[in-house]
Amino acid sequence: MLIRFAQYVLRQFLAVGQLSIALGDGPMHPITAGTAGPQAAIRLTHRRVLWRLMLHPDLAFGESYMDGDLQIESGDIDDLMALLVANREHWQNHWLARLVLALDTRLARFSGLNFPGRAKRNVAHHYDLKDSLFDNFLDPWRQYSCAYFRSPDEPLADAQITKLSRIAAKLRLQPHDHVLDIGCGWGGLAFALATVEPEAKVTGITLSENQLAFASDAVRTTSQANRISFALRDYRQQTGRFDKIVSVGMLEHVGAKHYDSYFASIARLLAADGLALVHSIAVSQRPRRCNRWINKYIFPGGYLPSLEQVSAAAIRHGLKITDVEIMSGHYEETLKQWRQAFFKNCASVRQHYDDRFIRMWEFYLAGCEYFFRSQAGMVCQLQLSHSYHATPLGRRYISQQEDQYWDILCKTDFFGKTPPSTK
């Protein structure tokens, strides 16, 4: 009886494809949409899991997979993710989903208030995990953001160097520039900028104590130690004036209510003839919080803006948009290679984390990959300035400078550290 009821309820959430469900040792029961599409078969260990899938599918699929209460009977997690993502918008438009998400949206008004203290806690939740975890799937430059692939079969390490080179080219680095890196991560971008322009100074700020410790320790051993510095600091507390400002993968953590303070800070800190570059995930439809499962387990306070929302916030604070690039297709390949490297080195991950954590990380990487494969998300780069005269006519300068920087960075080891996944 419960299975029949579940078939009826879950059928309402499917627009395409087929989901087959078995409870305990029972037989498979197919739930088929009216349109062909991805197919997945799952087995649930308890009746309560089935109830949760009906009431909170956006949370329950991920939680049940993490806990081992949802097992994929045929195929793999790619099949399940393809089905879930293909039906994501359809479920969100269902009356039950609208009811659940409306309540969640009201509560999100408080969780989206990323004041400095909360912002630091949100960052620590994800980025203050063990460095060895990230060693197992990131490239040698520890880039935890979308790479830039010149060809579909390019290795991730090369594609990340292309991303670094492209960012440096868009900043039009000059001798004696002082660059601010907002959300500097483990320092790879700061080190790259100081490497391609040997007379530039770079200041990196982060709210992650682990990332700060790694970057600060590593830079002490390099010849750039007198030109690169890092600090545990919120962007709203930064002072000074900078020739160039860069912020990669940071805006997703700012929260919609703080876009004005974010771009006001960039405008305040950027020199009159300076350039800034903001690299962020965005959505082509209405801006929204990240998926509830992602917000709960991976990125608390995460929010995906629309390009219109970001542009409007920048313009409100006197910043002019001098270049926009949509990096279509690059993040899904980045996430695919991250997931491959993660499982290649899974034995190392298990030295510090249990199977539940590993399943959580698998669900996260696969879910994000299929989010981009479905074209629900994109990556954008906005070049900003107080003046349109800060950039040359045309865009050829970007590719020309990028090639020169790529040659330099390919011959450089980031702090001499090479993660196991790239050996």
C-alpha positions as CSV (number, residue, x, y, z in Angstrom):
1,M,0.0,0.0,0.0
2,L,2.8,2.4,0.9
3,I,4.6,1.7,-2.3
4,R,1.5,2.4,-4.4
5,F,1.0,5.7,-2.6
6,A,4.7,6.6,-3.1
7,Q,4.4,5.7,-6.8
8,Y,1.5,8.2,-7.1
9,V,3.3,11.0,-5.1
10,L,6.7,10.6,-6.8
11,R,5.1,10.4,-10.2
12,Q,3.9,14.0,-9.7
13,F,7.6,15.1,-9.4
14,L,8.7,13.4,-12.7
15,A,8.5,15.2,-16.0
16,V,11.0,12.9,-17.9
17,G,12.5,9.5,-17.4
18,Q,11.9,6.7,-15.0
19,L,12.6,6.0,-11.3
20,S,12.3,2.5,-10.0
21,I,12.1,1.9,-6.3
22,A,12.3,-1.2,-4.1
23,L,11.7,-1.3,-0.4
24,G,13.9,-3.7,1.6
25,D,14.1,-7.1,-0.2
26,G,11.0,-6.4,-2.2
27,P,10.6,-6.1,-6.0
28,M,11.2,-3.0,-8.1
29,H,8.3,-0.7,-8.7
30,P,8.8,1.6,-11.7
31,I,7.6,5.2,-11.7
32,T,7.5,6.4,-15.3
33,A,7.0,9.9,-16.6
34,G,5.2,10.6,-19.8
35,T,8.4,11.6,-21.6
36,A,11.5,9.4,-22.2
37,G,14.6,10.4,-20.3
38,P,17.2,9.2,-17.8
39,Q,16.5,6.1,-15.8
40,A,17.6,5.0,-12.3
41,A,16.7,2.1,-10.0
42,I,17.2,2.5,-6.2
43,R,16.7,0.2,-3.2
44,L,15.6,1.8,0.2
45,T,16.4,0.1,3.5
46,H,13.5,1.6,5.6
47,R,10.0,2.7,5.1
48,R,10.8,6.0,6.7
49,V,13.3,6.7,3.9
50,L,10.4,6.4,1.4
51,W,8.3,8.8,3.4
52,R,11.2,11.4,3.4
53,L,11.6,11.0,-0.3
54,M,8.0,11.9,-0.8
55,L,8.1,14.9,1.6
56,H,11.6,16.3,1.1
57,P,13.2,14.8,-2.0
58,D,15.7,17.7,-2.4
59,L,17.1,16.8,1.1
60,A,16.2,13.1,1.4
61,F,18.0,11.7,-1.7
62,G,21.3,13.1,-0.6
63,E,20.9,12.3,3.0
64,S,19.7,8.7,2.3
65,Y,22.6,8.2,0.0
66,M,25.1,9.5,2.6
67,D,23.6,7.2,5.3
68,G,23.6,4.1,3.1
69,D,19.8,3.9,3.2
70,L,19.5,4.5,-0.5
71,Q,21.5,2.1,-2.7
72,I,21.7,2.3,-6.4
73,E,20.4,-1.0,-7.7
74,S,21.5,-0.7,-11.4
75,G,23.7,1.8,-13.1
76,D,25.6,4.3,-10.9
77,I,25.3,7.7,-9.3
78,D,25.6,9.4,-12.7
79,D,22.3,7.8,-13.8
80,L,20.6,8.9,-10.6
81,M,21.9,12.5,-10.8
82,A,20.9,12.8,-14.5
83,L,17.4,11.8,-13.5
84,L,17.2,14.1,-10.4
85,V,18.6,17.2,-12.3
86,A,16.4,16.6,-15.3
87,N,13.3,16.8,-13.1
88,R,14.6,19.5,-10.7
89,E,12.6,22.4,-12.1
90,H,9.4,20.3,-12.5
91,W,9.6,19.3,-8.8
92,Q,10.1,22.9,-7.7
93,N,7.0,23.9,-9.5
94,H,4.8,21.3,-7.8
95,W,2.5,22.6,-5.1
96,L,4.1,20.5,-2.4
97,A,7.6,21.7,-3.3
98,R,6.4,25.3,-3.4
99,L,4.9,25.0,0.1
100,V,8.1,23.4,1.5
101,L,10.4,25.8,-0.3
102,A,8.3,28.9,0.7
103,L,8.9,28.1,4.3
104,D,12.6,27.4,3.7
105,T,12.9,30.8,1.8
106,R,11.5,32.6,4.9
107,L,14.1,30.9,7.1
108,A,16.8,31.6,4.6
109,R,16.3,35.4,5.1
110,F,18.2,34.9,8.4
111,S,20.7,32.3,7.2
112,G,21.5,34.6,4.2
113,L,22.7,37.4,6.6
114,N,26.4,36.7,6.2
115,F,27.8,39.2,8.7
116,P,31.5,38.7,9.4
117,G,31.1,36.2,12.3
118,R,28.6,34.0,10.4
119,A,30.6,34.3,7.2
120,K,33.7,33.0,9.0
121,R,31.7,30.0,10.4
122,N,30.3,29.2,7.0
123,V,33.8,29.3,5.4
124,A,35.2,27.1,8.2
125,H,32.5,24.5,7.6
126,H,33.9,23.6,4.2
127,Y,37.4,25.1,3.8
128,D,38.8,24.2,7.2
129,L,38.6,20.5,6.5
130,K,42.0,18.7,6.3
131,D,44.4,19.9,3.7
132,S,45.0,16.2,2.7
133,L,41.4,15.9,1.6
134,F,41.9,18.7,-1.0
135,D,45.3,17.3,-2.0
136,N,43.5,14.2,-3.3
137,F,41.6,15.9,-6.1
138,L,42.8,19.4,-6.7
139,D,45.5,20.3,-9.2
140,P,49.1,21.3,-8.1
141,W,48.0,25.0,-7.9
142,R,45.2,24.1,-5.5
143,Q,42.6,25.8,-7.6
144,Y,39.1,25.1,-6.2
145,S,37.2,26.8,-8.9
146,C,36.3,26.3,-12.6
147,A,39.2,25.6,-14.9
148,Y,39.4,26.8,-18.5
149,F,39.8,24.0,-21.0
150,R,41.4,24.7,-24.4
151,S,40.2,21.3,-25.6
152,P,37.8,18.7,-24.0
153,D,40.6,16.2,-23.4
154,E,43.0,18.6,-21.7
155,P,44.3,17.5,-18.3
156,L,42.9,19.5,-15.4
157,A,46.3,20.8,-14.3
158,D,46.9,22.4,-17.7
159,A,43.3,23.8,-17.7
160,Q,43.8,25.4,-14.3
161,I,47.0,27.1,-15.5
162,T,45.0,28.5,-18.4
163,K,42.4,29.9,-16.0
164,L,45.2,31.5,-13.9
165,S,46.8,32.9,-17.0
166,R,43.5,34.2,-18.4
167,I,42.7,36.0,-15.1
168,A,46.2,37.6,-15.0
169,A,45.8,38.8,-18.6
170,K,42.4,40.3,-17.9
171,L,44.0,42.2,-14.9
172,R,46.6,43.7,-17.2
173,L,49.3,43.4,-14.6
174,Q,51.9,46.1,-14.6
175,P,55.2,46.5,-12.7
176,H,54.7,47.7,-9.2
177,D,51.0,46.9,-9.2
178,H,49.5,46.1,-5.8
179,V,46.9,43.4,-6.2
180,L,44.2,42.4,-3.7
181,D,42.9,38.8,-3.8
182,I,39.6,38.6,-2.0
183,G,39.0,35.0,-0.9
184,C,42.5,33.9,-1.7
185,G,42.1,30.2,-0.9
186,W,45.4,28.4,-0.5
187,G,47.3,31.2,-2.3
188,G,47.7,29.6,-5.7
189,L,46.3,32.6,-7.6
190,A,48.3,35.1,-5.6
191,F,51.5,33.1,-6.2
192,A,50.7,33.0,-10.0
193,L,50.1,36.7,-10.2
194,A,53.4,37.4,-8.4
195,T,55.2,34.9,-10.7
196,V,54.0,36.4,-14.1
197,E,54.7,39.9,-12.9
198,P,57.9,39.8,-10.8
199,E,57.6,43.3,-9.5
200,A,54.0,43.2,-8.4
201,K,52.8,42.9,-4.8
202,V,49.8,40.7,-3.9
203,T,47.8,40.8,-0.7
204,G,45.4,37.8,-0.2
205,I,42.6,37.8,2.4
206,T,40.5,34.8,3.5
207,L,38.2,33.8,6.4
208,S,39.6,30.2,6.4
209,E,42.2,29.6,9.2
210,N,43.5,26.4,7.5
211,Q,43.9,28.1,4.1
212,L,45.7,31.1,5.7
213,A,48.1,28.8,7.6
214,F,48.9,26.8,4.4
215,A,49.4,29.9,2.2
216,S,51.4,31.8,4.8
217,D,53.7,28.8,5.6
218,A,54.2,28.0,1.9
219,V,55.1,31.5,0.8
220,R,57.9,31.8,3.4
221,T,59.9,29.3,1.4
222,T,59.8,31.2,-1.9
223,S,61.7,34.1,-3.4
224,Q,58.4,36.1,-3.6
225,A,58.0,36.1,0.2
226,N,58.6,39.9,0.4
227,R,55.9,40.5,-2.2
228,I,53.1,38.2,-1.2
229,S,51.2,38.5,2.1
230,F,48.1,36.9,3.5
231,A,45.7,37.9,6.2
232,L,42.6,36.5,8.0
233,R,40.3,39.3,7.1
234,D,36.7,40.0,5.9
235,Y,36.6,42.0,2.7
236,R,34.5,44.6,4.5
237,Q,37.3,45.3,7.0
238,Q,40.0,45.7,4.3
239,T,41.6,49.1,3.9
240,G,43.9,50.8,1.5
241,R,43.9,51.3,-2.3
242,F,44.8,48.7,-4.9
243,D,45.7,48.8,-8.5
244,K,44.1,45.5,-9.2
245,I,41.5,43.5,-7.4
246,V,40.6,39.8,-8.1
247,S,37.9,37.6,-6.4
248,V,37.4,34.0,-7.6
249,G,34.7,31.7,-6.2
250,M,33.9,34.2,-3.5
251,L,30.7,35.9,-4.6
252,E,28.7,32.6,-4.1
253,H,29.4,32.9,-0.4
254,V,28.6,36.6,0.0
255,G,24.8,36.3,0.1
256,A,22.3,38.4,-1.9
257,K,21.8,40.9,1.0
258,H,25.5,41.7,1.0
259,Y,26.1,42.3,-2.7
260,D,26.0,46.0,-2.2
261,S,28.6,45.9,0.6
262,Y,30.7,43.5,-1.6
263,F,30.8,45.8,-4.6
264,A,31.0,48.9,-2.5
265,S,34.1,47.5,-1.0
266,I,35.6,46.8,-4.4
267,A,34.8,50.3,-5.6
268,R,36.3,51.8,-2.4
269,L,39.5,49.8,-2.6
270,L,40.1,50.0,-6.4
271,A,42.3,52.8,-7.7
272,A,40.8,55.3,-10.2
273,D,42.4,53.7,-13.2
274,G,42.5,50.1,-11.7
275,L,40.9,46.9,-12.9
276,A,38.9,44.3,-10.9
277,L,37.9,40.8,-12.0
278,V,35.1,38.8,-10.3
279,H,34.8,35.2,-11.2
280,S,31.6,33.5,-10.0
281,I,29.0,30.8,-10.5
282,A,25.7,32.3,-11.7
283,V,22.3,31.1,-13.0
284,S,20.5,32.2,-16.1
285,Q,17.1,32.1,-14.5
286,R,16.0,33.7,-11.2
287,P,18.7,34.0,-8.5
288,R,18.3,31.5,-5.7
289,R,19.8,29.8,-2.6
290,C,21.9,26.7,-3.4
291,N,20.0,23.4,-3.2
292,R,18.9,22.8,0.4
293,W,21.1,19.7,0.7
294,I,24.2,21.7,-0.5
295,N,23.4,24.5,1.9
296,K,23.1,22.1,4.9
297,Y,26.1,19.8,4.2
298,I,28.5,21.6,1.9
299,F,28.2,25.3,1.6
300,P,26.1,27.0,4.4
301,G,24.9,30.4,3.2
302,G,25.5,29.6,-0.4
303,Y,23.6,31.7,-2.9
304,L,23.7,31.7,-6.8
305,P,23.2,35.1,-8.3
306,S,21.9,36.0,-11.8
307,L,24.2,37.9,-14.1
308,E,21.7,40.7,-14.1
309,Q,21.7,40.8,-10.3
310,V,25.5,41.0,-10.1
311,S,25.8,43.6,-12.9
312,A,23.2,45.8,-11.2
313,A,25.0,45.7,-7.9
314,A,28.3,46.6,-9.5
315,I,26.9,49.5,-11.4
316,R,25.1,50.8,-8.4
317,H,28.5,51.5,-6.8
318,G,30.0,53.3,-9.8
319,L,31.8,50.4,-11.3
320,K,31.8,50.1,-15.1
321,I,31.6,46.6,-16.7
322,T,34.5,46.5,-19.2
323,D,34.3,42.9,-20.2
324,V,32.0,39.9,-19.5
325,E,32.8,36.2,-20.3
326,I,30.5,33.2,-19.9
327,M,32.6,30.1,-19.3
328,S,30.1,27.6,-20.8
329,G,31.0,23.9,-20.5
330,H,34.1,24.3,-18.4
331,Y,32.8,23.6,-14.9
332,E,31.2,20.3,-15.7
333,E,34.6,19.0,-17.0
334,T,36.3,20.4,-14.0
335,L,34.0,18.6,-11.6
336,K,34.2,15.4,-13.6
337,Q,38.0,15.4,-13.2
338,W,37.8,16.3,-9.6
339,R,35.5,13.3,-8.9
340,Q,37.8,11.0,-10.9
341,A,40.8,12.1,-8.9
342,F,38.9,11.9,-5.6
343,F,38.1,8.2,-6.1
344,K,41.5,7.5,-7.5
345,N,42.9,8.5,-4.2
346,C,40.0,7.3,-2.1
347,A,42.2,5.1,0.1
348,S,44.0,8.2,1.2
349,V,40.8,10.0,2.0
350,R,39.7,7.0,4.2
351,Q,42.7,7.6,6.5
352,H,40.8,10.6,7.9
353,Y,37.2,10.3,6.8
354,D,34.5,7.6,7.1
355,D,32.4,6.1,4.3
356,R,29.5,8.4,5.1
357,F,31.7,11.4,4.4
358,I,33.0,9.9,1.2
359,R,29.4,9.2,0.0
360,M,28.5,12.8,0.9
361,W,31.5,14.1,-1.1
362,E,30.6,11.9,-4.1
363,F,27.0,13.1,-4.0
364,Y,28.2,16.7,-3.9
365,L,30.7,16.5,-6.8
366,A,28.3,14.4,-9.0
367,G,25.3,16.7,-8.2
368,C,27.3,19.9,-9.1
369,E,28.6,18.3,-12.3
370,Y,25.1,17.5,-13.5
371,F,23.8,20.9,-12.4
372,F,26.2,22.4,-15.0
373,R,25.6,19.7,-17.5
374,S,21.9,20.5,-17.5
375,Q,22.8,24.2,-18.1
376,A,21.1,25.3,-15.0
377,G,24.3,27.1,-13.9
378,M,27.2,28.9,-15.6
379,V,30.4,30.6,-14.7
380,C,30.9,34.2,-15.5
381,Q,33.9,36.6,-15.3
382,L,33.2,40.3,-14.9
383,Q,36.0,42.8,-15.5
384,L,35.2,46.0,-13.7
385,S,36.8,49.5,-13.5
386,H,36.0,53.1,-12.6
387,S,36.9,54.0,-16.2
388,Y,36.3,52.5,-19.6
389,H,39.7,53.7,-20.6
390,A,41.4,51.2,-18.3
391,T,41.4,48.6,-21.0
392,P,42.6,48.6,-24.6
393,L,40.3,48.6,-27.7
394,G,39.2,45.0,-28.5
395,R,40.0,41.8,-26.6
396,R,43.1,40.5,-28.4
397,Y,45.3,41.7,-25.5
398,I,43.7,38.9,-23.3
399,S,44.7,36.0,-25.5
400,Q,48.1,37.4,-26.3
401,Q,49.1,38.0,-22.7
402,E,47.4,34.7,-21.6
403,D,49.7,32.7,-23.9
404,Q,52.8,34.4,-22.4
405,Y,51.7,33.8,-18.9
406,W,50.8,30.2,-19.6
407,D,54.4,29.5,-20.8
408,I,55.7,31.0,-17.5
409,L,53.3,29.1,-15.2
410,C,53.8,25.8,-16.9
411,K,57.5,25.9,-15.9
412,T,56.6,26.9,-12.3
413,D,55.6,24.7,-9.3
414,F,53.1,26.2,-6.9
415,F,55.2,26.4,-3.7
416,G,56.9,23.1,-4.8
417,K,53.9,21.1,-3.7
418,T,52.3,18.5,-6.0
419,P,49.2,16.6,-4.8
420,P,49.1,12.8,-5.1
421,S,46.4,12.9,-7.8
422,T,48.7,14.7,-10.3
423,K,51.8,12.6,-9.9
